[in-house]
């Protein structure tokens, strides 16, 4: 999957879990916490990402996913690896 496709899917996941956030408002440098994502919402987002991309996000990696770009880079690496 191309980087642009991954980014689009992650935006969709975030918007699904946080209906008050439009995918158009989410830029690569957008920090999840600034979008209003708390720990409960983040757990829903991680679960959706795992389902969408058919991967398991390691607990040790969750705290590294602070922005959309972080999540996209992480998913790209996991797909390649």
Order of alpha helices (4+ residues) and beta strands (2+ residues): alpha-alpha-alpha-alpha
